Amino acid sequence: MKLEGIELRRVAMPLVSPFRTSFGTQTTKDILLVRAVVDGVDGWGECVTLPDPVYSAEYTDGAVDVLRGHLVPALSGVDLAGAHMVSEVLAPIKGHRMAKAAVEMAVLDAELRAQGRPFARELGAVRTRVPCGVSVGIMDEIPRLLDAVDAYLSEGYARIKLKIEPGWDVDVVRAVRERFGDDLALQVDANTAYTLRDAQHLARLDEFGLLLIEQPLDEEDLLGHADLARMLSTPICLDESITSAHTAAQAIRLGATSVINIKPGRVGGYLEARRIHDLAAAQGVPVWCGGMVESGLGRAANIALAALPGFVLPGDVSASDRFYRTDLTEPFVMRDGHLDVPQAPGLGVAPLPDVLQEVTTWTEWIPMGE
């Protein structure tokens, strides 16, 4: 495989409504795209960094810098036998998993498009459609949140995830249970907003029969999560703490998690995400696919990943119109609470040229040396 060059492109996509979590509020998604040209074929990757280092240490300006100055030059002149080599070539560069994931995704997309193979089949998918879950952000008042949940359930979403933080947790979950009943598949996500000192308070969530509580403590606090797991009956799910198959194995061994949220960008790419899936399946640990407010490009890849056999819980794999009135690709439309897994070669989708041009704010082409 000859990598001819890589284009970095930033696009600004307005959200249909503000999305608030414990670490901030998004109103527009500033997305960094990576286009890899491999043997004359375009492949697309999406970097899931945020503008500021609040979800993880990575952020979008930093991703641009490390791609331009380190990752892309490291690939220059390298004879790639396949996309699986990208992580090997980039391994000497420490960290920057989200930026590395975007490059690997773009090269893999180009490779599979050229070979006529879909992403889902390459990863090992066993389903042709996946159930949809939706993540509901923190709001100003509970009645507004209840109306939002009601609307999502009316659309057919199979699972509701509530973002929580201190002061917006127990009463909110109680209100949702009282309004929609115990049969609703419900979970909460704290995005590291608590400490182990909050264990007694978090134990009050046990009465609500939640599927899980996601990442309650700091991402580096595996021992704290293991301690918390022994204090709660609600299963602990790790998100930010899981950065590789290695850290997943450690978390499982310590008893710090009994469910894993797999976000491909956070772990360095879809091939590492598959390794985490395989590890978890071997240990009997259920996994689900997390979301980072991706465009249709990242959404397509996430849907393919979520079709693997170990993804037994609905993930944050929502329809395009959950976040965007106009997606970068043909929109993903939910039917009967599910999204179809793309079956065309590569990602199975590509940016719509007119939309891409309209939302682009910056581009840079980096040719490969010999």
N, C-alpha and C positions, 0 to 999 in steps of 0.2 A: 504493500500500500504506500502510495506517495502522497504525503500531506503537502499540498501546494501552498496553503496559506490559511490564516484565520482572521475572521472579521469580528471585532468587538462592536456591539451596538447597544445603546441604551434607549429604552422606550418608556414613555410616561403614560400610564393607563389609569384613568380616573375610576375609583370604586363606586358602586351603586349607592353605598352608604358607608359612613365611617366604621372602621373595624378596630375596636379597642380591646387590648389585652392588659395584663398587669405591667407590661414594660412599655406601653405607648399606644398611640392611635394612628392608624393609617387612613388617609383619605384618597391618596393617589399612590399607585405602585410604580416605583422606579425600578424597572427590570433590566438587568444586564443579560443580553443574549450573546451567544457564541455561535458563529457560523464557520464550520470547517469545510474546506474544499479538499476532497480526497479523490485522486484520480478523476478529476473533473466532475465529481458528484458533490452536491451540497448536503451537509448534515447540520442539524440545529441542536444547540444545547441551551439550557436556561439556568442561570446562576441565581440561587435563592437567597442571596444576601439581602439584608435590610440596609437603609441608608446609614444607620448608626450601629455601633457594636453593643446592642442591648439584648438581643436574643442569643447571640454568640459573639466570640471575639472578632469574627469576620464582619466586614461591612463593604458596601458596593465600591466606593472609591479605592479601598484597599485591594479589592478583587481585581479591579482594572489595573492597578499598579503591579500586582504580582503576576497577572497574566502577561502583561506587556513586557515586564522586565525580567521575568524568571521562567514561568511555565511554558509560554510559547517558544522562547529561545531554546529551552531544554529539548524541545521536540524537533527543532530545526535540523534537517539533514538525517534524522533517524529513520531507518527502514523499519516500518511497523508491520509485523505479521498480522496484526489485528488490533481492535480497540482494547483488548485485554492487556496490551503492552503499555498503554498510556500510564496507568498507575505505577507500573514498574519504572518507567523512565522518569516519572515525576517524584518518585519516592524520596530521593535525596533532599528535596525541598520540604522542609518541615511544615506541617499544618496546612492551612488554606484548603480544607477539604471541599468547601462549596465551589471554589474556583476550579479545582481539579475535576470535580464532578461535572461541571458544565462542559469542560473540554472533552472528557471521556464520553459524555452523552452525545456531543456533536459528532465525534469521530465514529462512535458506534452507529448513530443514525445514518451517516454516510455509507458506512460499510454495509449495513443491512439493506439500505435502498439499492445499492449496487448489486447485491446478491439476490434481491427479490424476497427477502425474509422479513417478517414483521417482528417488532420489538417483543411482543408478548410471547411468541414462540421461542425466541432466543432466550428469554428469561426463564421459561418453563411454565407458562400459564396453562391452567387446566379448565378455565371458565371462559365463556364468550361474553359475559356481562358481570358486573360487580355491583353490590348494594351500595347505596350512597348514604353517607352521614354528613352532617352539617355542623360547623362550629359557630356558636353564637357568642358574640363579643359582650364585654361589660357595657352596661347602659346606665342612663341617669336614674331610672326608676324601674321598679319591678313590673308594674302594669305594661310598660312598653316592651319589656323583655317577653312577657307572657304572650303579647300579641305577635311578636316576632316568631316565637316558638310555634304558636298556632298556625301561622302562615306557612312555615316550613313543613309542618306535619301535613297540612292540607295539600302541599305540593307533592308529598309522597316520600319525604326523607325517612329512612329506616332507623336513624339514630341521631340523638341530639347530644352535642357536647357544649357545656357551659364553661366559659372562661370565668375564673374566680380569682379573688384576691382578698386580703383581710378587709372585713367590712362589707364584702359582697360575696357571700358564700352560703352559710347554713340557711338563712332566711330565704335566699333566692331559690335554693334547691327545694326547700319545703314548699314554696309557692308553686313551683313547677309540678311537683308531685301532687299537690292538692288539686291543681287545675287539670292535669292530664292523666293522673292515675299511676299505679304501680307497674303497669304493663309497658310503659314507655321505656325503651332502651336509652338510658341516660348515663352520662359520665361527665366528669369535671376536669378542668385543666388549670393548674395553678401557675405554670411557667416560672417555677422556682420562687414563688412569692412568700413562702413560709419558712420557719425554722423548726427544729425539733422541739423547741419550747412551746410550739403551737399544737403539740400532739393531742392534748386533751380536747382542744377546740375542734381539731380535724376529726376526732373520733365521733363527734356529734353527727357527722355525715353518714355514719354506719347505718343509722336507722332508715335510710332512704333507698337501700338496695341498689346502689350504683354499680355499673359495670366495672368502674375503676376510678381512681384519682390519679391524674397524670402529673408527673414531675412536681411534687409539692415542695421539695427542698432544693438547695443549690446543686448545680450540675456535678460538682466534684464530691459531693457528700454521699458516697455510696454506703458507708457505714451508717450514716444517719437514716438513710432510706431503709436499710436493713432493720434498724431499731424500730423505725416507725411502722414497718410492715408487721412487726410482732405486736404492736399496740392497736392496730386497726383490723377490722374484719373486711373492710373495703380493699380490694386488690390494688396494689401499687403498680403503676405503669411508668416506665422511664422513657423520656424523650431526649432532652438536652444532654443527659448523661451518657447516652449511647452514641459513640463516635466511630465505632468499628466493630467487627466481629469479636475482636479481643476484649474490648470493654463490655460487650454484651455477655460474653462468657464469664467475665469477672462478676458482673452484676447478678447473673443467675446463680453463680456459685455462692455468693455472699447472702443470697436471699433478699437482695435489695429490690427485686422486681419479679412479678409473676406474669406480667404482660409487657410487650415491647412495642412502642411506636417506632416504625422504621421510616425515616425521612432520607431519601437517597442523597440529597445535597449535603445533609449534615454528616453523613458517614463516608463521603468521598465518591459516591457514584452508585449507579444501579447494579453494577457487578458486585460491589461490596454489600449492597443492600440484599442481593440474592444470597450471599454467604451468610449474612445474619439470619435471614429467613431459614436457611438450611440448618444452621446451628440451633436456632430456637425450636424448629420442628423436631430435631433429634432429642431435645431436652423436654419436649412436651409443653413448651411455652407458646401461647398464642401470640400472634403479631397482627398489626394493622398498619395501614399506610397513612402517615400524616401528611398534611398539606402546608404549603407556605404561600398561599394566595397566588399560585402559578397561573400563567397564561395557558392557552390551549396546548402549547408545546409541552410544558411540564406536566400538564394535566393528562395528556395522552400517555406519557411515559408512566405516570403514577397509576393510571387505570390498568396498564399492562402489568405492572408489578403487583397490584392488588388482586390480580387473577391467579396468582400462584396458590398452591394448595394450603399453605400454612396461614394465609390471611383469612382467619375465620371470624373476625369482627369487622363490621362496617368501618371504613376509614373516613378521613376528611377528603373524600373524593366526591366533590359536588359538581353540579351542572355549571356551565359557564356563567349563567345569569345570576349565580349566587354572588359573584363579585363584579362582573363586567357586563355592561349593556352591549358592548361590542368587543368580542374576543379577537386575539391575533389570528386565530384559525377559524375554520368553520366551527360554529358553537357545538358544544357537547350538550345534548338535550336529554334530560332524565325521563325515563318511561317506567312506570310501575316501580318507582323507587330505585331503579338501576340505570347504569350507563353501559353502553356497548363497548367492548374492548376493540380498539382499532385493529383491522386485519390487513391493511395495505402494508407494503414494504416500509421498513424503518419505523419511525414514529406513527406513520399512517396519516399524518397531517403535516401541513406546511403553512407558514404565514401567508395571509392574504396580502398581496402586494400593495393595494391601495391603503389598507388599514396600517400596514407596517410603515409605509411612507408617512402617513398622517401622524403617527404617535412617536416616530423616531426623533430623538433629541441630539444624538451624537453617534458617529461611527468612526472606526479606525481599522484599516486593513494592514495586516502584518504578513508579508510574504515570507515563505520558508527559504532558507539558504540551502545550498547543495551540500 
